[in-house]
């Protein structure tokens, strides 16, 4: 019985490790919606950071704040959000409609 539980624990831990990016491995470009959900949506629209979608923020402003940070928001390095991903993300945020499920200021 102990072996069964041990095997289950090893399998449970192996999945997340196998899914991580390896050192030196180039990450495939992510769609703007994916970047927003993984990076921005963690705070924005959840009463932590201001709502971004539906405000038609200028793309250049989005890019500047993402790279330099502002108030409590951290700056995101090109290794976290590539320049191409940030260009696509900023253009998407500038034109994206508001979402009912987002809340905050």
C-alpha positions as CSV (number, residue, x, y, z in Angstrom):
1,X,0.0,0.0,0.0
2,X,2.9,2.3,0.8
3,X,4.3,1.7,-2.7
4,X,1.0,2.7,-4.3
5,X,0.9,6.0,-2.4
6,X,4.6,6.6,-3.1
7,X,4.1,6.0,-6.8
8,X,1.1,8.3,-6.9
9,X,3.1,11.1,-5.2
10,X,6.0,10.7,-7.7
11,X,3.5,10.9,-10.7
12,X,1.8,13.9,-9.2
13,X,5.1,15.7,-8.8
14,X,6.5,14.7,-12.2
15,X,3.8,16.3,-14.3
16,X,4.4,19.9,-13.3
17,X,8.2,19.5,-13.6
18,X,7.9,18.0,-17.1
19,X,5.7,20.9,-18.2
20,X,8.2,23.6,-17.1
21,X,10.5,25.4,-19.5
22,X,14.1,24.2,-19.5
23,X,17.1,26.4,-19.3
24,X,18.1,27.7,-22.8
25,X,14.9,26.4,-24.3
26,X,13.1,29.1,-26.5
27,X,9.5,29.6,-25.5
28,X,6.9,29.6,-28.3
29,X,5.2,33.0,-28.7
30,X,2.0,33.3,-26.7
31,X,-1.2,34.8,-28.0
32,X,-2.2,38.2,-26.3
33,X,-5.1,36.6,-24.6
34,X,-2.7,34.0,-23.0
35,X,-0.3,36.6,-21.8
36,X,-3.1,38.7,-20.4
37,X,-4.5,35.7,-18.5
38,X,-1.2,34.5,-17.2
39,X,0.6,37.8,-16.5
40,X,-1.9,40.8,-16.4
41,X,-5.1,39.1,-15.3
42,X,-3.5,37.9,-12.1
43,X,-4.1,41.5,-10.7
44,X,-6.0,43.5,-13.3
45,X,-9.7,43.2,-13.0
46,X,-9.5,41.4,-9.7
47,X,-9.6,44.4,-7.3
48,X,-5.7,44.6,-7.2
49,X,-4.8,46.6,-10.3
50,X,-7.0,48.8,-12.4
51,X,-9.2,47.4,-15.1
52,X,-7.4,47.5,-18.5
53,X,-9.9,46.0,-20.9
54,X,-12.5,48.2,-22.4
55,X,-10.7,51.5,-21.6
56,X,-9.0,51.8,-25.0
57,X,-5.7,52.6,-23.4
58,X,-3.0,53.7,-25.9
59,X,-0.8,50.7,-26.9
60,X,2.4,52.8,-26.2
61,X,1.2,53.6,-22.7
62,X,0.5,49.9,-22.0
63,X,4.0,49.0,-23.3
64,X,5.8,51.7,-21.3
65,X,4.0,50.8,-18.0
66,X,4.6,47.1,-18.5
67,X,8.3,47.6,-19.0
68,X,8.9,50.3,-16.4
69,X,6.2,49.5,-13.8
70,X,4.0,52.1,-12.1
71,X,2.9,52.5,-8.4
72,X,2.7,49.0,-7.1
73,X,2.9,47.3,-10.5
74,X,6.2,45.6,-11.2
75,X,8.1,46.0,-14.4
76,X,8.2,43.0,-16.7
77,X,11.4,42.0,-18.3
78,X,11.7,40.9,-22.0
79,X,12.5,37.4,-20.6
80,X,9.0,37.4,-19.0
81,X,7.1,39.0,-21.8
82,X,9.0,39.1,-25.1
83,X,9.0,42.3,-27.2
84,X,6.8,40.7,-29.8
85,X,4.4,39.4,-27.2
86,X,4.2,42.9,-25.6
87,X,3.5,44.6,-28.9
88,X,0.6,42.2,-29.6
89,X,-0.6,42.4,-26.0
90,X,-0.7,46.2,-26.1
91,X,-2.5,46.3,-29.4
92,X,-5.0,43.8,-28.1
93,X,-5.6,45.7,-24.8
94,X,-6.1,48.9,-26.8
95,X,-9.0,47.4,-28.7
96,X,-10.4,44.7,-26.4
97,X,-13.9,45.1,-25.1
98,X,-14.7,45.2,-21.3
99,X,-15.4,42.0,-19.6
100,X,-18.3,41.6,-17.2
101,X,-16.3,39.2,-14.9
102,X,-13.6,41.8,-14.2
103,X,-14.1,44.1,-11.3
104,X,-12.2,46.9,-9.7
105,X,-11.4,50.5,-10.7
